[in-house]
């Protein structure tokens, strides 16, 4: 399920059949929404300043949990490098999900 589909479902509605602009940078989405060119679907923590300054306004229900994932990958020949090992240990032992 795509992010917009999940968002519309969480709002209790169906995604409209029309498509709009699509961007791959959150900063561009924020500026486009501020400029009045549409709605941005992004994590609210990325727009906290703009929301606090009333340049952006959350609509309908607040957050919808994301279904995506991040992958931690590295070159095979670097699997024992000290910085990589330290980060890998930290991320698997100390980092906790936000949800």
Secondary structure, 3 states (H helix, E strand, C coil): CCHHHHHHHHCCCCCCCCCCCCCCCHHHHHHHHHCCCCCCCCCHHHHHHHHHCCCCCCCCCCCCCCCCCCCCCCCHHHCCCHHHHHHHHHHHHCCCCCC
